[in-house]
Amino acid sequence: MDFIDESTIFVKAGKGGNGCCSFRREKFIPKGGPDGGDGGRGGDVYIEASPHYHTLLDQRYHPHYKAGRGRHGSGKNCTGKSGEDLVIRVPVGTQVLDHPSGEIVADLVKPGQRVLVARGGRGGRGNARFATPTRQAPRIFEPGEPGEERTLKLVLKLLADVGLVGFPNAGKSTLIARISNARPKIADYPFTTLVPNLGLVRHKGVDFVVADIPGIIEGAHAGAGLGLRFLRHIERTRIVCYLLDPLPGAGATPRAQLQTLVRELGAYSAELLSRPQVVVVNKCDVTAEEARIADTVAFAGASGYSAFAVSGLTGEGLEPLLDHLVRELDEVRNAVGSEEM
């Protein structure tokens, strides 16, 4: 299934039904008077976050949505049936923006969270509503009001506990496939991963979600490559995990990779740097680079980071890393819980 994280849609609420012009006509009841009913209300349009959706694919290929219209009123003071509401379900973590102003309408970060984006039109009044002592046979009725319509932009920002960021070909896909249930494409060339991957990790009875963010390069915060589209998926992560490649063919030393990644994330959103940061030096199974790996771990530790050497290929060193992530997440979740109380 294609991973689609942006879509523009058009929504239109239902039109209200027309009021009715009718008079009561029954045997032995002269001058029955007006009995035209009101029209039904038009249906509303809602957008709801659902845990059963993981991409905006449906909205990309079906961009037009219209709620049901209200039925017209009828005689005997019968009110028309209201139009059916329309609920558009999107992945948790979707932002709803007004287009083209860009104003945020809603940020749907919890399953079941719902926002009204277009209100249905009011039904018109029937002629029975216009009867007065001096106007006992009104032939006045109202048409239904049109429903609201608008164009919206949907932007998906993944919700994950841990976000893996690193240079292309650093081994993020290999690592997430090793520790989680994710099965991303893995190959020995840069930019193998072109869309984010989510994986559920279960470690010592604790579950958490890890996001594999496609390779970040120099200038990503300014849009280099697909930087802006990739970086937005790291915004909601609770822990930032820098994955470094120690091999000579990486294009930069591990120290330079770390400095570049920190600079790019800080330039995109300074708030990201206030979250727990973990440095992971991958490919520790390559014995020829033991000295460089040890030097990078020491440098990261001296810089204030929690640092680990692991191998996503063999699983070496993963136990201490996962233990640390579980402890950090427990602290973060407890802090968030105390703030909400």
C-alpha positions in Angstrom: 0.0 0.0 0.0 1.3 3.4 -0.9 2.3 5.7 2.0 0.5 9.0 1.4 1.0 11.7 4.0 -0.6 14.7 2.3 -3.9 15.2 0.6 -6.2 18.0 -0.4 -10.0 17.4 -0.2 -13.2 19.2 -0.9 -16.1 18.8 1.6 -19.6 19.9 1.2 -22.3 19.6 3.9 -25.9 18.7 3.0 -28.4 21.2 1.9 -31.5 21.7 4.1 -34.8 20.5 2.8 -37.5 22.9 1.6 -40.5 23.8 3.8 -43.9 22.7 2.5 -46.9 24.8 1.5 -50.0 22.7 2.3 -53.5 23.0 3.8 -55.5 20.5 5.8 -58.3 19.2 3.6 -60.5 16.7 5.4 -64.2 15.9 5.2 -66.3 17.8 7.8 -63.4 20.0 8.7 -63.9 23.3 6.9 -61.1 25.8 6.8 -58.6 23.2 8.1 -55.7 25.7 8.0 -52.1 25.4 6.9 -50.2 22.2 7.8 -47.0 22.4 5.7 -44.1 20.8 7.6 -40.5 22.0 7.8 -37.6 20.7 5.7 -35.0 18.4 7.3 -31.6 19.6 8.3 -28.7 18.9 6.0 -26.0 16.4 7.1 -22.7 17.6 8.7 -19.2 16.6 7.6 -16.8 15.3 10.3 -13.2 14.2 10.2 -12.3 11.5 12.8 -9.0 10.0 13.8 -9.0 6.2 13.5 -6.3 3.7 14.6 -7.3 1.5 11.7 -5.9 3.8 9.1 -2.2 4.5 8.5 -2.1 6.6 5.3 -4.1 9.2 3.5 -4.4 7.0 0.4 -8.2 7.1 0.4 -8.3 10.9 0.5 -5.7 11.2 -2.2 -7.8 9.2 -4.7 -11.3 10.2 -3.5 -10.9 13.9 -2.8 -14.6 15.0 -2.9 -17.0 14.4 0.0 -20.6 15.4 0.3 -23.0 14.7 3.2 -26.7 13.8 2.7 -29.3 16.5 2.0 -32.4 17.0 4.1 -35.7 15.8 2.8 -38.5 18.3 2.0 -41.3 18.9 4.5 -44.8 17.6 3.7 -48.4 18.0 4.6 -49.9 17.1 8.0 -47.1 19.0 9.6 -44.6 16.3 8.7 -41.0 17.4 9.0 -38.6 16.1 6.4 -35.9 13.6 7.4 -32.5 15.1 8.2 -29.6 14.3 5.9 -27.1 11.7 7.0 -23.9 13.0 8.5 -20.6 12.1 6.8 -17.6 10.9 8.8 -14.2 10.9 7.0 -11.8 8.7 8.9 -8.1 9.5 8.8 -5.0 8.2 10.6 -4.2 9.3 14.2 -1.7 12.2 13.9 -3.4 14.0 11.0 -3.5 17.7 11.0 -6.5 19.4 9.3 -5.7 22.7 7.7 -7.9 25.3 5.9 -6.8 25.6 2.3 -5.3 27.9 1.1 -5.0 30.0 4.2 -3.1 27.2 6.0 -4.9 27.9 9.3 -5.0 24.7 11.5 -8.6 23.6 12.0 -7.7 20.6 14.2 -4.9 18.3 15.2 -6.2 14.8 15.6 -3.8 13.1 17.9 -6.1 10.7 19.8 -8.1 7.7 18.5 -11.8 8.7 18.2 -11.1 12.4 18.2 -13.5 14.2 15.8 -13.9 17.7 14.4 -16.8 19.3 12.6 -15.5 20.7 9.3 -18.7 21.6 7.5 -22.1 22.3 9.0 -25.3 21.2 7.2 -27.9 23.7 6.0 -31.0 24.5 8.1 -34.3 23.1 6.8 -36.8 25.7 5.5 -39.9 26.4 7.5 -43.3 25.2 6.2 -46.3 27.5 5.8 -47.8 26.3 9.1 -45.1 28.3 10.8 -46.3 31.6 9.3 -50.0 31.4 10.5 -51.1 34.3 12.6 -54.6 35.4 13.8 -54.6 37.9 11.0 -53.0 35.6 8.4 -54.7 32.3 8.7 -54.0 30.9 5.2 -50.4 31.8 4.5 -48.8 30.6 1.3 -45.4 31.4 2.5 -42.7 28.8 3.0 -38.9 28.8 3.0 -36.3 26.9 0.9 -33.6 25.0 2.7 -30.3 26.7 3.3 -27.2 25.4 1.5 -24.6 23.5 3.5 -21.1 24.8 4.2 -18.4 23.8 1.8 -14.6 24.2 2.0 -11.3 22.9 0.8 -9.1 21.3 3.4 -5.5 20.1 3.4 -4.7 16.9 5.4 -1.1 16.4 6.7 -0.1 13.3 8.4 2.6 13.4 11.1 3.4 10.0 12.5 2.9 9.3 16.2 5.8 7.3 17.6 7.6 6.9 20.8 11.1 6.7 19.3 12.2 8.3 16.0 15.3 6.9 14.2 17.1 9.6 12.2 20.3 9.2 10.3 22.1 9.6 7.1 21.0 7.5 4.1 22.2 3.9 4.3 23.0 4.1 8.0 21.1 0.9 8.7 17.8 2.3 10.1 15.6 -0.2 8.2 17.8 -3.1 9.2 17.6 -2.0 12.9 13.9 -1.5 13.0 13.3 -4.8 11.2 15.5 -6.4 13.9 13.8 -5.0 16.9 10.2 -4.7 15.8 7.5 -6.3 13.6 8.2 -3.9 10.7 9.4 -5.3 7.4 10.8 -2.4 5.4 12.7 -2.7 2.2 16.4 -3.3 2.9 19.2 -2.9 0.3 22.8 -1.8 0.1 22.3 1.6 -1.5 21.3 5.1 -0.2 17.6 6.2 0.0 16.3 2.6 -0.1 13.6 3.9 2.3 11.5 6.6 0.7 8.6 6.6 3.2 8.6 6.4 7.0 8.1 3.0 8.6 6.5 2.2 11.9 7.3 -0.8 14.0 6.0 -2.1 17.3 8.7 -3.1 19.7 8.0 -5.4 22.6 10.8 -5.6 25.2 10.4 -7.1 28.7 6.7 -6.7 28.7 6.7 -3.1 27.5 5.4 -2.1 24.0 6.5 1.0 22.2 6.4 2.3 18.6 9.6 3.1 16.6 9.5 5.2 13.5 12.2 4.8 10.8 12.5 8.2 9.2 14.0 8.2 5.6 17.6 9.5 5.3 18.3 13.1 6.4 20.9 15.0 4.4 22.6 18.4 4.8 20.1 21.1 4.2 17.0 18.9 4.9 15.5 21.7 7.1 15.4 23.9 4.1 13.9 21.3 1.9 17.0 19.6 0.4 16.0 16.2 -0.9 12.6 15.4 0.7 13.8 16.9 4.0 10.7 18.8 5.0 8.4 15.9 4.3 10.7 13.6 6.3 11.4 15.8 9.2 7.8 16.5 10.0 7.4 12.8 11.0 9.9 13.3 13.8 7.9 16.2 15.4 5.7 14.0 17.6 8.3 11.5 18.7 9.1 11.3 22.4 12.7 10.2 22.0 15.1 11.2 19.2 17.5 8.4 18.3 20.5 9.3 16.1 21.8 6.3 14.1 25.4 6.8 12.9 27.3 4.8 10.3 31.0 4.3 11.2 32.1 2.9 7.9 34.4 5.0 5.7 32.0 4.9 2.8 29.3 6.8 4.7 30.4 10.1 3.2 31.1 11.7 6.6 32.7 10.7 9.9 30.3 9.6 12.7 31.1 12.8 14.6 30.2 14.9 11.5 27.0 12.9 11.0 25.9 13.6 14.5 26.7 17.3 14.3 24.8 17.5 11.0 21.7 15.7 12.3 21.5 17.8 15.4 21.9 20.9 13.4 19.2 19.9 10.9 16.7 19.0 13.6 17.4 22.1 15.6 17.0 24.3 12.5 13.7 22.6 11.7 12.3 22.8 15.3 14.4 23.8 18.3 11.9 22.1 20.5 13.1 18.7 19.2 16.4 19.2 20.9 14.8 19.5 24.3 13.6 15.9 24.1 15.6 12.9 25.3 18.4 12.2 22.8 20.1 8.9 22.2 23.1 8.2 20.0 23.4 4.7 18.4 26.5 3.7 16.5 25.4 0.9 14.1 27.4 -1.8 12.4 29.6 -2.7 15.5 29.9 -6.2 14.0 32.5 -4.7 11.6 35.7 -5.4 13.6 37.9 -3.3 11.3 36.1 -0.2 12.7 36.2 -1.0 16.4 38.5 1.9 17.2 36.3 4.5 15.4 33.1 3.1 16.9 34.6 3.3 20.5 35.8 6.8 19.8 32.4 7.9 18.6 30.6 6.4 21.6 33.1 8.2 23.9 32.6 11.5 22.0 28.8 11.2 22.2 28.9 10.4 25.9 31.2 13.3 26.6 28.8 15.5 24.7 25.9 14.6 27.1 24.2 11.9 25.0 23.4 8.4 26.1 25.4 6.4 23.6 25.4 2.7 22.5 27.2 0.6 19.9 24.9 -2.0 18.2 24.6 -4.2 15.2 21.2 -4.2 13.5 22.4 -7.1 11.4 23.5 -9.5 14.2 21.6 -8.0 17.2 24.8 -7.3 19.2 24.3 -4.6 21.8 20.6 -4.2 21.4 19.6 -5.4 24.9 21.2 -2.4 26.7 19.8 0.0 24.1 16.2 -1.3 24.5 16.5 -1.3 28.3 17.5 2.4 28.1 14.7 3.3 25.8 12.1 1.6 28.1 13.4 3.5 31.1 13.4 6.8 29.2 9.9 6.2 27.9 8.7 5.4 31.4 10.0 8.7 32.6 8.5 10.7 29.7 5.1 9.0 30.1 5.1 9.7 33.8 6.0 13.3 33.2 3.2 13.7 30.7 0.7 12.0 33.0 1.6 14.3 35.9 1.1 17.4 33.7 -2.3 16.2 32.6 -3.5 15.6 36.2 
